[in-house]
């Protein structure tokens, strides 16, 4: 959790720029390689779960085969995170600040 909170603050400006760009260009759902800001996600990709009237966008903190930690931007709160990720896999969701969530996943 410490690393997630640190990265939330450190990369705040860059992540907000990406979220705005995704919304402005109506980027489709799916995995997106980061060219310009590849250092702000553990595996240099982000995942767009939803991008319509609400956005759910994942930045990887840790990505493994059996578990992962995601920093998720969700404009609609926890509810739309659960609508986009199978709740059987969600181990924990914790709101860190408005629209930003720490999410632990177990596969």
C-alpha positions in Angstrom: 0.0 0.0 0.0 2.9 2.4 0.7 4.2 2.1 -2.8 0.7 2.8 -4.2 0.2 5.9 -2.1 3.7 7.1 -3.0 3.1 6.6 -6.7 -0.3 8.2 -6.5 1.2 11.4 -5.4 4.4 11.2 -7.5 2.7 10.6 -10.9 -0.6 12.5 -10.2 -0.1 15.0 -13.0 0.9 12.5 -15.6 -1.9 10.1 -14.8 -4.5 12.9 -14.9 -3.2 13.9 -18.3 -3.6 10.3 -19.6 -7.1 10.1 -18.2 -8.1 13.3 -19.9 -6.6 12.2 -23.2 -8.4 8.8 -23.0 -11.7 10.6 -22.4 -11.1 13.3 -25.1 -10.2 10.8 -27.8 -12.8 8.3 -26.8 -10.2 5.6 -26.4 -11.8 2.1 -26.6 -11.7 -0.5 -23.8 -8.6 -2.6 -23.8 -4.9 -2.6 -23.0 -3.0 0.5 -24.0 0.8 0.6 -24.2 2.3 3.8 -22.7 4.8 5.5 -24.9 5.1 8.9 -23.4 4.6 7.9 -19.8 5.7 4.3 -19.7 7.2 4.7 -16.2 3.9 5.3 -14.4 2.7 1.7 -14.7 4.6 -1.4 -13.6 4.5 -3.2 -16.9 4.4 -0.1 -19.1 0.7 -0.6 -20.0 -2.6 0.5 -18.6 -6.0 -1.2 -18.9 -9.1 0.8 -19.8 -12.1 -1.1 -18.3 -14.7 1.5 -19.2 -14.6 4.8 -21.1 -18.0 6.3 -21.7 -20.1 8.4 -19.3 -17.9 6.9 -16.6 -14.2 5.9 -16.7 -12.5 3.0 -15.0 -8.7 3.0 -15.8 -6.1 0.8 -14.3 -2.4 1.6 -13.6 -0.4 -1.4 -12.6 1.5 -1.2 -9.3 2.3 -5.0 -9.4 1.2 -7.4 -12.0 1.7 -11.1 -11.4 0.3 -14.5 -12.4 -1.6 -15.2 -9.2 -2.2 -11.7 -7.8 -1.9 -8.0 -8.8 -2.2 -4.6 -7.3 -3.9 -1.9 -9.3 -4.3 1.8 -8.8 -7.6 2.5 -10.4 -9.2 5.7 -11.5 -13.0 5.3 -11.2 -15.2 8.3 -12.0 -18.2 6.4 -10.6 -16.8 5.0 -7.4 -16.4 1.4 -6.2 -19.6 0.2 -7.7 -18.4 0.5 -11.3 -15.1 -1.1 -10.4 -17.2 -4.1 -9.3 -19.2 -3.9 -12.5 -15.9 -4.2 -14.6 -13.9 -6.7 -12.5 -15.3 -10.0 -11.4 -15.8 -9.6 -7.7 -14.6 -13.2 -7.1 -11.1 -11.9 -7.9 -11.2 -8.7 -5.9 -9.5 -9.2 -2.6 -9.6 -5.6 -1.4 -10.7 -2.1 -2.6 -9.7 1.0 -0.7 -10.4 4.6 -1.7 -7.2 6.6 -1.5 -8.7 9.9 -2.6 -11.6 11.1 -4.8 -11.9 8.7 -7.7 -8.6 6.8 -6.9 -8.7 3.3 -5.5 -6.2 0.7 -4.3 -7.3 -2.7 -5.6 -5.8 -6.1 -4.8 -6.7 -8.9 -7.1 -6.2 -12.7 -6.6 -6.6 -15.0 -9.6 
